[in-house]
Amino acid sequence: VAKQGKLPPSWITYKDYIEIHPTALIAPSATVQFYNLPKTPRPMLKIGPMSHIFGHFAFLRDTSEIKIGERCQIGSSHIISAMNITIGNDVLMAWGITVMDSDT
């Protein structure tokens, strides 16, 4: 599991669009994909303290947002946002889950 200073390649590419708390852990297998970036970089993915991320995140629009709370563990699941997805504190998500806020 990698810390913020050693992110997986796709996360490094989009670092200006991601806000990761220093205590959050990002697995090397975790991915992030943006289909439409805003003209001015801003955090579209926010990950809270002590969260462990193994999942895959996709942003469909330049206004999409995903927020992960504190002490969460996101298994190898897919979270796909067209507008806004918020996962609260102390949430455990298993592997193989898909969460979408769109019917695309």
Steps between C-alpha positions, in 0.01 A plus 500: 500500500639836399481828688425833334868560424512182288178487301406261219573639150144609412480689830823688431370610160191657661656619829361853452146357508543282809521592869628218723544532874862412596383206715295340219650200321458441126564150364721468190205331324262794561414709193347835419367610161368837386299527179453879510735717702404852612694782335642601838631212715311442826461204736230272356596198712544553875615219729481541877737405782597138564306367200631204299425511128515199267223615264458653158357849455359654180381857442262546207465881500720796584268574795507146647610449861570203725563539873618217724472555876727410788609145584342343191615192315399491136566155353566440132168657404398753234370844594378693196384860541311722261402748772586428865561190710575531871602205715484581871734410784576142613368334183628161384433406138570148375661403171280494188258782588400764244365836619368745239301822511408472132318254275765508225 
